[in-house]
Amino acid sequence: MLRTELSERDGQPVYAVTVMNPPGNYNAAFMVRTVLIDGTTGGIVGEVPQVPRTAAPDLAAGGATSGFDGGGLEIRRRSHR
């Protein structure tokens, strides 16, 4: 577990938990992802989609960042659907 942050989804408390896969000889070793955990039941309710940095045209062109700072505001924005 790398980071945990309390957030909200559909008016319910959720924890955005950033985790890293264990090392190993497979493609997803060390992959980092953020899962959403229900604050009441502890069950997994979703996952924050990961967008590769190379997919952002303004980053590839050397421009300013696309508003993603990796912080809590972006996690909350992406968790509300």
SEVEX-510503 format. One record per residue: residue in one letter; x negated, y, z negated of N, C-alpha, C in turn; residue number from 1. Coordinates in steps of 0.1 Angstrom, whole numbers, plus 5000, padded with zeros to 4 digits. Layout:
<pt><resn>A</resn><n_X>X</n_X><n_Y>Y</n_Y><n_Z>Z</n_Z><ca_X>X</ca_X><ca_Y>Y</ca_Y><ca_Z>Z</ca_Z><c_X>X</c_X><c_Y>Y</c_Y><c_Z>Z</c_Z><resi>NUM</resi></pt>
...
//
This chain:
<pt><resn>M</resn><n_X>4991</n_X><n_Y>4988</n_Y><n_Z>5000</n_Z><ca_X>5000</ca_X><ca_Y>5000</ca_Y><ca_Z>5000</ca_Z><c_X>4991</c_X><c_Y>5012</c_Y><c_Z>5000</c_Z><resi>1</resi></pt>
<pt><resn>L</resn><n_X>4994</n_X><n_Y>5021</n_Y><n_Z>5009</n_Z><ca_X>4986</ca_X><ca_Y>5033</ca_Y><ca_Z>5010</ca_Z><c_X>4992</c_X><c_Y>5046</c_Y><c_Z>5004</c_Z><resi>2</resi></pt>
<pt><resn>R</resn><n_X>5006</n_X><n_Y>5047</n_Y><n_Z>5006</n_Z><ca_X>5013</ca_X><ca_Y>5059</ca_Y><ca_Z>5001</ca_Z><c_X>5027</c_X><c_Y>5055</c_Y><c_Z>4999</c_Z><resi>3</resi></pt>
<pt><resn>T</resn><n_X>5034</n_X><n_Y>5062</n_Y><n_Z>4989</n_Z><ca_X>5048</ca_X><ca_Y>5060</ca_Y><ca_Z>4987</ca_Z><c_X>5054</c_X><c_Y>5074</c_Y><c_Z>4985</c_Z><resi>4</resi></pt>
<pt><resn>E</resn><n_X>5065</n_X><n_Y>5076</n_Y><n_Z>4991</n_Z><ca_X>5072</ca_X><ca_Y>5089</ca_Y><ca_Z>4990</ca_Z><c_X>5087</c_X><c_Y>5087</c_Y><c_Z>4989</c_Z><resi>5</resi></pt>
<pt><resn>L</resn><n_X>5094</n_X><n_Y>5094</n_Y><n_Z>4980</n_Z><ca_X>5108</ca_X><ca_Y>5093</ca_Y><ca_Z>4978</ca_Z><c_X>5114</c_X><c_Y>5102</c_Y><c_Z>4989</c_Z><resi>6</resi></pt>
<pt><resn>S</resn><n_X>5124</n_X><n_Y>5096</n_Y><n_Z>4996</n_Z><ca_X>5131</ca_X><ca_Y>5104</ca_Y><ca_Z>5006</ca_Z><c_X>5146</c_X><c_Y>5101</c_Y><c_Z>5005</c_Z><resi>7</resi></pt>
<pt><resn>E</resn><n_X>5154</n_X><n_Y>5104</n_Y><n_Z>5016</n_Z><ca_X>5168</ca_X><ca_Y>5102</ca_Y><ca_Z>5016</ca_Z><c_X>5172</c_X><c_Y>5098</c_Y><c_Z>5030</c_Z><resi>8</resi></pt>
<pt><resn>R</resn><n_X>5181</n_X><n_Y>5088</n_Y><n_Z>5031</n_Z><ca_X>5187</ca_X><ca_Y>5083</ca_Y><ca_Z>5043</ca_Z><c_X>5202</c_X><c_Y>5081</c_Y><c_Z>5042</c_Z><resi>9</resi></pt>
<pt><resn>D</resn><n_X>5210</n_X><n_Y>5088</n_Y><n_Z>5050</n_Z><ca_X>5224</ca_X><ca_Y>5087</ca_Y><ca_Z>5049</ca_Z><c_X>5229</c_X><c_Y>5090</c_Y><c_Z>5035</c_Z><resi>10</resi></pt>
<pt><resn>G</resn><n_X>5223</n_X><n_Y>5100</n_Y><n_Z>5028</n_Z><ca_X>5227</ca_X><ca_Y>5104</ca_Y><ca_Z>5015</ca_Z><c_X>5222</c_X><c_Y>5094</c_Y><c_Z>5004</c_Z><resi>11</resi></pt>
<pt><resn>Q</resn><n_X>5215</n_X><n_Y>5084</n_Y><n_Z>5007</n_Z><ca_X>5210</ca_X><ca_Y>5074</ca_Y><ca_Z>4997</ca_Z><c_X>5195</c_X><c_Y>5075</c_Y><c_Z>4995</c_Z><resi>12</resi></pt>
<pt><resn>P</resn><n_X>5190</n_X><n_Y>5073</n_Y><n_Z>4983</n_Z><ca_X>5176</ca_X><ca_Y>5074</ca_Y><ca_Z>4981</ca_Z><c_X>5168</c_X><c_Y>5062</c_Y><c_Z>4987</c_Z><resi>13</resi></pt>
<pt><resn>V</resn><n_X>5158</n_X><n_Y>5065</n_Y><n_Z>4994</n_Z><ca_X>5149</ca_X><ca_Y>5055</ca_Y><ca_Z>5000</ca_Z><c_X>5134</c_X><c_Y>5059</c_Y><c_Z>4997</c_Z><resi>14</resi></pt>
<pt><resn>Y</resn><n_X>5126</n_X><n_Y>5049</n_Y><n_Z>4996</n_Z><ca_X>5112</ca_X><ca_Y>5051</ca_Y><ca_Z>4995</ca_Z><c_X>5105</c_X><c_Y>5048</c_Y><c_Z>5009</c_Z><resi>15</resi></pt>
<pt><resn>A</resn><n_X>5098</n_X><n_Y>5058</n_Y><n_Z>5013</n_Z><ca_X>5090</ca_X><ca_Y>5056</ca_Y><ca_Z>5025</ca_Z><c_X>5076</c_X><c_Y>5051</c_Y><c_Z>5021</c_Z><resi>16</resi></pt>
<pt><resn>V</resn><n_X>5073</n_X><n_Y>5038</n_Y><n_Z>5023</n_Z><ca_X>5061</ca_X><ca_Y>5032</ca_Y><ca_Z>5019</ca_Z><c_X>5052</c_X><c_Y>5029</c_Y><c_Z>5030</c_Z><resi>17</resi></pt>
<pt><resn>T</resn><n_X>5040</n_X><n_Y>5035</n_Y><n_Z>5030</n_Z><ca_X>5031</ca_X><ca_Y>5033</ca_Y><ca_Z>5041</ca_Z><c_X>5021</c_X><c_Y>5022</c_Y><c_Z>5037</c_Z><resi>18</resi></pt>
<pt><resn>V</resn><n_X>5021</n_X><n_Y>5011</n_Y><n_Z>5045</n_Z><ca_X>5013</ca_X><ca_Y>4999</ca_Y><ca_Z>5042</ca_Z><c_X>5004</c_X><c_Y>4996</c_Y><c_Z>5053</c_Z><resi>19</resi></pt>
<pt><resn>M</resn><n_X>4993</n_X><n_Y>4988</n_Y><n_Z>5050</n_Z><ca_X>4984</ca_X><ca_Y>4983</ca_Y><ca_Z>5060</ca_Z><c_X>4984</c_X><c_Y>4968</c_Y><c_Z>5060</c_Z><resi>20</resi></pt>
<pt><resn>N</resn><n_X>4984</n_X><n_Y>4962</n_Y><n_Z>5072</n_Z><ca_X>4984</ca_X><ca_Y>4948</ca_Y><ca_Z>5073</ca_Z><c_X>4970</c_X><c_Y>4943</c_Y><c_Z>5068</c_Z><resi>21</resi></pt>
<pt><resn>P</resn><n_X>4969</n_X><n_Y>4931</n_Y><n_Z>5063</n_Z><ca_X>4956</ca_X><ca_Y>4926</ca_Y><ca_Z>5058</ca_Z><c_X>4947</c_X><c_Y>4923</c_Y><c_Z>5070</c_Z><resi>22</resi></pt>
<pt><resn>P</resn><n_X>4934</n_X><n_Y>4922</n_Y><n_Z>5067</n_Z><ca_X>4924</ca_X><ca_Y>4919</ca_Y><ca_Z>5077</ca_Z><c_X>4926</c_X><c_Y>4905</c_Y><c_Z>5082</c_Z><resi>23</resi></pt>
<pt><resn>G</resn><n_X>4921</n_X><n_Y>4903</n_Y><n_Z>5094</n_Z><ca_X>4922</ca_X><ca_Y>4889</ca_Y><ca_Z>5100</ca_Z><c_X>4918</c_X><c_Y>4889</c_Y><c_Z>5115</c_Z><resi>24</resi></pt>
<pt><resn>N</resn><n_X>4919</n_X><n_Y>4878</n_Y><n_Z>5121</n_Z><ca_X>4916</ca_X><ca_Y>4876</ca_Y><ca_Z>5135</ca_Z><c_X>4928</c_X><c_Y>4876</c_Y><c_Z>5143</c_Z><resi>25</resi></pt>
<pt><resn>Y</resn><n_X>4936</n_X><n_Y>4887</n_Y><n_Z>5143</n_Z><ca_X>4948</ca_X><ca_Y>4888</ca_Y><ca_Z>5150</ca_Z><c_X>4951</c_X><c_Y>4903</c_Y><c_Z>5154</c_Z><resi>26</resi></pt>
<pt><resn>N</resn><n_X>4959</n_X><n_Y>4905</n_Y><n_Z>5164</n_Z><ca_X>4960</ca_X><ca_Y>4919</ca_Y><ca_Z>5170</ca_Z><c_X>4965</c_X><c_Y>4929</c_Y><c_Z>5160</c_Z><resi>27</resi></pt>
<pt><resn>A</resn><n_X>4974</n_X><n_Y>4925</n_Y><n_Z>5150</n_Z><ca_X>4979</ca_X><ca_Y>4935</ca_Y><ca_Z>5141</ca_Z><c_X>4971</c_X><c_Y>4937</c_Y><c_Z>5128</c_Z><resi>28</resi></pt>
<pt><resn>A</resn><n_X>4959</n_X><n_Y>4931</n_Y><n_Z>5128</n_Z><ca_X>4951</ca_X><ca_Y>4933</ca_Y><ca_Z>5116</ca_Z><c_X>4948</c_X><c_Y>4948</c_Y><c_Z>5114</c_Z><resi>29</resi></pt>
<pt><resn>F</resn><n_X>4949</n_X><n_Y>4953</n_Y><n_Z>5102</n_Z><ca_X>4947</ca_X><ca_Y>4966</ca_Y><ca_Z>5098</ca_Z><c_X>4957</c_X><c_Y>4976</c_Y><c_Z>5103</c_Z><resi>30</resi></pt>
<pt><resn>M</resn><n_X>4968</n_X><n_Y>4971</n_Y><n_Z>5109</n_Z><ca_X>4978</ca_X><ca_Y>4980</ca_Y><ca_Z>5115</ca_Z><c_X>4985</c_X><c_Y>4987</c_Y><c_Z>5103</c_Z><resi>31</resi></pt>
<pt><resn>V</resn><n_X>4987</n_X><n_Y>5000</n_Y><n_Z>5105</n_Z><ca_X>4994</ca_X><ca_Y>5008</ca_Y><ca_Z>5094</ca_Z><c_X>5008</c_X><c_Y>5011</c_Y><c_Z>5099</c_Z><resi>32</resi></pt>
<pt><resn>R</resn><n_X>5018</n_X><n_Y>5009</n_Y><n_Z>5090</n_Z><ca_X>5032</ca_X><ca_Y>5012</ca_Y><ca_Z>5093</ca_Z><c_X>5039</c_X><c_Y>5018</c_Y><c_Z>5081</c_Z><resi>33</resi></pt>
<pt><resn>T</resn><n_X>5050</n_X><n_Y>5024</n_Y><n_Z>5083</n_Z><ca_X>5058</ca_X><ca_Y>5029</ca_Y><ca_Z>5072</ca_Z><c_X>5072</c_X><c_Y>5023</c_Y><c_Z>5072</c_Z><resi>34</resi></pt>
<pt><resn>V</resn><n_X>5075</n_X><n_Y>5016</n_Y><n_Z>5061</n_Z><ca_X>5088</ca_X><ca_Y>5009</ca_Y><ca_Z>5060</ca_Z><c_X>5096</c_X><c_Y>5017</c_Y><c_Z>5050</c_Z><resi>35</resi></pt>
<pt><resn>L</resn><n_X>5109</n_X><n_Y>5017</n_Y><n_Z>5052</n_Z><ca_X>5119</ca_X><ca_Y>5024</ca_Y><ca_Z>5043</ca_Z><c_X>5125</c_X><c_Y>5013</c_Y><c_Z>5034</c_Z><resi>36</resi></pt>
<pt><resn>I</resn><n_X>5124</n_X><n_Y>5016</n_Y><n_Z>5021</n_Z><ca_X>5129</ca_X><ca_Y>5007</ca_Y><ca_Z>5010</ca_Z><c_X>5141</c_X><c_Y>5013</c_Y><c_Z>5003</c_Z><resi>37</resi></pt>
<pt><resn>D</resn><n_X>5152</n_X><n_Y>5006</n_Y><n_Z>5002</n_Z><ca_X>5163</ca_X><ca_Y>5011</ca_Y><ca_Z>4995</ca_Z><c_X>5160</c_X><c_Y>5014</c_Y><c_Z>4981</c_Z><resi>38</resi></pt>
<pt><resn>G</resn><n_X>5163</n_X><n_Y>5026</n_Y><n_Z>4976</n_Z><ca_X>5159</ca_X><ca_Y>5030</ca_Y><ca_Z>4962</ca_Z><c_X>5167</c_X><c_Y>5024</c_Y><c_Z>4952</c_Z><resi>39</resi></pt>
<pt><resn>T</resn><n_X>5179</n_X><n_Y>5018</n_Y><n_Z>4955</n_Z><ca_X>5187</ca_X><ca_Y>5011</ca_Y><ca_Z>4946</ca_Z><c_X>5185</c_X><c_Y>4996</c_Y><c_Z>4945</c_Z><resi>40</resi></pt>
<pt><resn>T</resn><n_X>5185</n_X><n_Y>4990</n_Y><n_Z>4957</n_Z><ca_X>5183</ca_X><ca_Y>4975</ca_Y><ca_Z>4957</ca_Z><c_X>5169</c_X><c_Y>4970</c_Y><c_Z>4959</c_Z><resi>41</resi></pt>
<pt><resn>G</resn><n_X>5160</n_X><n_Y>4978</n_Y><n_Z>4965</n_Z><ca_X>5147</ca_X><ca_Y>4974</ca_Y><ca_Z>4967</ca_Z><c_X>5145</c_X><c_Y>4966</c_Y><c_Z>4980</c_Z><resi>42</resi></pt>
<pt><resn>G</resn><n_X>5156</n_X><n_Y>4965</n_Y><n_Z>4988</n_Z><ca_X>5155</ca_X><ca_Y>4959</ca_Y><ca_Z>5001</ca_Z><c_X>5150</c_X><c_Y>4968</c_Y><c_Z>5012</c_Z><resi>43</resi></pt>
<pt><resn>I</resn><n_X>5144</n_X><n_Y>4962</n_Y><n_Z>5022</n_Z><ca_X>5140</ca_X><ca_Y>4969</ca_Y><ca_Z>5034</ca_Z><c_X>5151</c_X><c_Y>4974</c_Y><c_Z>5042</c_Z><resi>44</resi></pt>
<pt><resn>V</resn><n_X>5152</n_X><n_Y>4987</n_Y><n_Z>5045</n_Z><ca_X>5164</ca_X><ca_Y>4992</ca_Y><ca_Z>5053</ca_Z><c_X>5159</c_X><c_Y>4997</c_Y><c_Z>5067</c_Z><resi>45</resi></pt>
<pt><resn>G</resn><n_X>5147</n_X><n_Y>4998</n_Y><n_Z>5070</n_Z><ca_X>5142</ca_X><ca_Y>5003</ca_Y><ca_Z>5083</ca_Z><c_X>5127</c_X><c_Y>5005</c_Y><c_Z>5083</c_Z><resi>46</resi></pt>
<pt><resn>E</resn><n_X>5123</n_X><n_Y>5010</n_Y><n_Z>5094</n_Z><ca_X>5109</ca_X><ca_Y>5013</ca_Y><ca_Z>5096</ca_Z><c_X>5108</c_X><c_Y>5026</c_Y><c_Z>5104</c_Z><resi>47</resi></pt>
<pt><resn>V</resn><n_X>5098</n_X><n_Y>5034</n_Y><n_Z>5101</n_Z><ca_X>5096</ca_X><ca_Y>5047</ca_Y><ca_Z>5108</ca_Z><c_X>5088</c_X><c_Y>5043</c_Y><c_Z>5121</c_Z><resi>48</resi></pt>
<pt><resn>P</resn><n_X>5094</n_X><n_Y>5047</n_Y><n_Z>5133</n_Z><ca_X>5087</ca_X><ca_Y>5043</ca_Y><ca_Z>5145</ca_Z><c_X>5073</c_X><c_Y>5050</c_Y><c_Z>5146</c_Z><resi>49</resi></pt>
<pt><resn>Q</resn><n_X>5063</n_X><n_Y>5043</n_Y><n_Z>5151</n_Z><ca_X>5050</ca_X><ca_Y>5048</ca_Y><ca_Z>5152</ca_Z><c_X>5048</c_X><c_Y>5052</c_Y><c_Z>5167</c_Z><resi>50</resi></pt>
<pt><resn>V</resn><n_X>5043</n_X><n_Y>5064</n_Y><n_Z>5169</n_Z><ca_X>5041</ca_X><ca_Y>5069</ca_Y><ca_Z>5182</ca_Z><c_X>5026</c_X><c_Y>5071</c_Y><c_Z>5184</c_Z><resi>51</resi></pt>
<pt><resn>P</resn><n_X>5020</n_X><n_Y>5064</n_Y><n_Z>5193</n_Z><ca_X>5005</ca_X><ca_Y>5065</ca_Y><ca_Z>5195</ca_Z><c_X>5001</c_X><c_Y>5080</c_Y><c_Z>5198</c_Z><resi>52</resi></pt>
<pt><resn>R</resn><n_X>4990</n_X><n_Y>5084</n_Y><n_Z>5192</n_Z><ca_X>4986</ca_X><ca_Y>5098</ca_Y><ca_Z>5195</ca_Z><c_X>4983</c_X><c_Y>5101</c_Y><c_Z>5209</c_Z><resi>53</resi></pt>
<pt><resn>T</resn><n_X>4979</n_X><n_Y>5091</n_Y><n_Z>5217</n_Z><ca_X>4976</ca_X><ca_Y>5093</ca_Y><ca_Z>5231</ca_Z><c_X>4989</c_X><c_Y>5095</c_Y><c_Z>5239</c_Z><resi>54</resi></pt>
<pt><resn>A</resn><n_X>5000</n_X><n_Y>5091</n_Y><n_Z>5233</n_Z><ca_X>5013</ca_X><ca_Y>5093</ca_Y><ca_Z>5240</ca_Z><c_X>5018</c_X><c_Y>5107</c_Y><c_Z>5240</c_Z><resi>55</resi></pt>
<pt><resn>A</resn><n_X>5012</n_X><n_Y>5116</n_Y><n_Z>5231</n_Z><ca_X>5016</ca_X><ca_Y>5130</ca_Y><ca_Z>5230</ca_Z><c_X>5009</c_X><c_Y>5138</c_Y><c_Z>5240</c_Z><resi>56</resi></pt>
<pt><resn>P</resn><n_X>5016</n_X><n_Y>5143</n_Y><n_Z>5250</n_Z><ca_X>5009</ca_X><ca_Y>5151</ca_Y><ca_Z>5261</ca_Z><c_X>5001</c_X><c_Y>5163</c_Y><c_Z>5256</c_Z><resi>57</resi></pt>
<pt><resn>D</resn><n_X>5006</n_X><n_Y>5170</n_Y><n_Z>5246</n_Z><ca_X>4999</ca_X><ca_Y>5182</ca_Y><ca_Z>5242</ca_Z><c_X>4986</c_X><c_Y>5178</c_Y><c_Z>5234</c_Z><resi>58</resi></pt>
<pt><resn>L</resn><n_X>4986</n_X><n_Y>5166</n_Y><n_Z>5228</n_Z><ca_X>4973</ca_X><ca_Y>5162</ca_Y><ca_Z>5221</ca_Z><c_X>4963</c_X><c_Y>5158</c_Y><c_Z>5232</c_Z><resi>59</resi></pt>
<pt><resn>A</resn><n_X>4968</n_X><n_Y>5151</n_Y><n_Z>5242</n_Z><ca_X>4958</ca_X><ca_Y>5146</ca_Y><ca_Z>5252</ca_Z><c_X>4952</c_X><c_Y>5158</c_Y><c_Z>5260</c_Z><resi>60</resi></pt>
<pt><resn>A</resn><n_X>4959</n_X><n_Y>5169</n_Y><n_Z>5261</n_Z><ca_X>4954</ca_X><ca_Y>5180</ca_Y><ca_Z>5268</ca_Z><c_X>4946</c_X><c_Y>5189</c_Y><c_Z>5259</c_Z><resi>61</resi></pt>
<pt><resn>G</resn><n_X>4944</n_X><n_Y>5186</n_Y><n_Z>5246</n_Z><ca_X>4936</ca_X><ca_Y>5193</ca_Y><ca_Z>5237</ca_Z><c_X>4944</c_X><c_Y>5205</c_Y><c_Z>5231</c_Z><resi>62</resi></pt>
<pt><resn>G</resn><n_X>4957</n_X><n_Y>5205</n_Y><n_Z>5233</n_Z><ca_X>4965</ca_X><ca_Y>5216</ca_Y><ca_Z>5228</ca_Z><c_X>4968</c_X><c_Y>5215</c_Y><c_Z>5213</c_Z><resi>63</resi></pt>
<pt><resn>A</resn><n_X>4977</n_X><n_Y>5222</n_Y><n_Z>5208</n_Z><ca_X>4981</ca_X><ca_Y>5222</ca_Y><ca_Z>5194</ca_Z><c_X>4989</c_X><c_Y>5209</c_Y><c_Z>5191</c_Z><resi>64</resi></pt>
<pt><resn>T</resn><n_X>4990</n_X><n_Y>5205</n_Y><n_Z>5179</n_Z><ca_X>4997</ca_X><ca_Y>5193</ca_Y><ca_Z>5175</ca_Z><c_X>5012</c_X><c_Y>5194</c_Y><c_Z>5178</c_Z><resi>65</resi></pt>
<pt><resn>S</resn><n_X>5018</n_X><n_Y>5183</n_Y><n_Z>5179</n_Z><ca_X>5032</ca_X><ca_Y>5184</ca_Y><ca_Z>5183</ca_Z><c_X>5042</c_X><c_Y>5185</c_Y><c_Z>5171</c_Z><resi>66</resi></pt>
<pt><resn>G</resn><n_X>5037</n_X><n_Y>5190</n_Y><n_Z>5160</n_Z><ca_X>5046</ca_X><ca_Y>5192</ca_Y><ca_Z>5148</ca_Z><c_X>5045</c_X><c_Y>5180</c_Y><c_Z>5139</c_Z><resi>67</resi></pt>
<pt><resn>F</resn><n_X>5037</n_X><n_Y>5170</n_Y><n_Z>5142</n_Z><ca_X>5036</ca_X><ca_Y>5158</ca_Y><ca_Z>5133</ca_Z><c_X>5023</c_X><c_Y>5160</c_Y><c_Z>5125</c_Z><resi>68</resi></pt>
<pt><resn>D</resn><n_X>5025</n_X><n_Y>5162</n_Y><n_Z>5112</n_Z><ca_X>5014</ca_X><ca_Y>5164</ca_Y><ca_Z>5103</ca_Z><c_X>5011</c_X><c_Y>5152</c_Y><c_Z>5095</c_Z><resi>69</resi></pt>
<pt><resn>G</resn><n_X>5019</n_X><n_Y>5141</n_Y><n_Z>5096</n_Z><ca_X>5017</ca_X><ca_Y>5129</ca_Y><ca_Z>5089</ca_Z><c_X>5023</c_X><c_Y>5130</c_Y><c_Z>5075</c_Z><resi>70</resi></pt>
<pt><resn>G</resn><n_X>5029</n_X><n_Y>5141</n_Y><n_Z>5072</n_Z><ca_X>5034</ca_X><ca_Y>5144</ca_Y><ca_Z>5058</ca_Z><c_X>5049</c_X><c_Y>5140</c_Y><c_Z>5056</c_Z><resi>71</resi></pt>
<pt><resn>G</resn><n_X>5054</n_X><n_Y>5143</n_Y><n_Z>5045</n_Z><ca_X>5067</ca_X><ca_Y>5139</ca_Y><ca_Z>5041</ca_Z><c_X>5078</c_X><c_Y>5145</c_Y><c_Z>5049</c_Z><resi>72</resi></pt>
<pt><resn>L</resn><n_X>5077</n_X><n_Y>5157</n_Y><n_Z>5054</n_Z><ca_X>5088</ca_X><ca_Y>5163</ca_Y><ca_Z>5062</ca_Z><c_X>5090</c_X><c_Y>5155</c_Y><c_Z>5075</c_Z><resi>73</resi></pt>
<pt><resn>E</resn><n_X>5079</n_X><n_Y>5151</n_Y><n_Z>5081</n_Z><ca_X>5080</ca_X><ca_Y>5143</ca_Y><ca_Z>5093</ca_Z><c_X>5086</c_X><c_Y>5129</c_Y><c_Z>5090</c_Z><resi>74</resi></pt>
<pt><resn>I</resn><n_X>5082</n_X><n_Y>5123</n_Y><n_Z>5079</n_Z><ca_X>5088</ca_X><ca_Y>5110</ca_Y><ca_Z>5075</ca_Z><c_X>5103</c_X><c_Y>5111</c_Y><c_Z>5073</c_Z><resi>75</resi></pt>
<pt><resn>R</resn><n_X>5107</n_X><n_Y>5122</n_Y><n_Z>5066</n_Z><ca_X>5121</ca_X><ca_Y>5124</ca_Y><ca_Z>5063</ca_Z><c_X>5129</c_X><c_Y>5126</c_Y><c_Z>5077</c_Z><resi>76</resi></pt>
<pt><resn>R</resn><n_X>5123</n_X><n_Y>5134</n_Y><n_Z>5086</n_Z><ca_X>5129</ca_X><ca_Y>5137</ca_Y><ca_Z>5098</ca_Z><c_X>5131</c_X><c_Y>5124</c_Y><c_Z>5106</c_Z><resi>77</resi></pt>
<pt><resn>R</resn><n_X>5121</n_X><n_Y>5116</n_Y><n_Z>5106</n_Z><ca_X>5122</ca_X><ca_Y>5104</ca_Y><ca_Z>5114</ca_Z><c_X>5131</c_X><c_Y>5093</c_Y><c_Z>5108</c_Z><resi>78</resi></pt>
<pt><resn>S</resn><n_X>5133</n_X><n_Y>5094</n_Y><n_Z>5095</n_Z><ca_X>5141</ca_X><ca_Y>5084</ca_Y><ca_Z>5088</ca_Z><c_X>5156</c_X><c_Y>5087</c_Y><c_Z>5088</c_Z><resi>79</resi></pt>
<pt><resn>H</resn><n_X>5160</n_X><n_Y>5099</n_Y><n_Z>5092</n_Z><ca_X>5174</ca_X><ca_Y>5103</ca_Y><ca_Z>5093</ca_Z><c_X>5179</c_X><c_Y>5100</c_Y><c_Z>5107</c_Z><resi>80</resi></pt>
<pt><resn>R</resn><n_X>5189</n_X><n_Y>5092</n_Y><n_Z>5108</n_Z><ca_X>5194</ca_X><ca_Y>5088</ca_Y><ca_Z>5122</ca_Z><c_X>5209</c_X><c_Y>5091</c_Y><c_Z>5123</c_Z><resi>81</resi></pt>
//
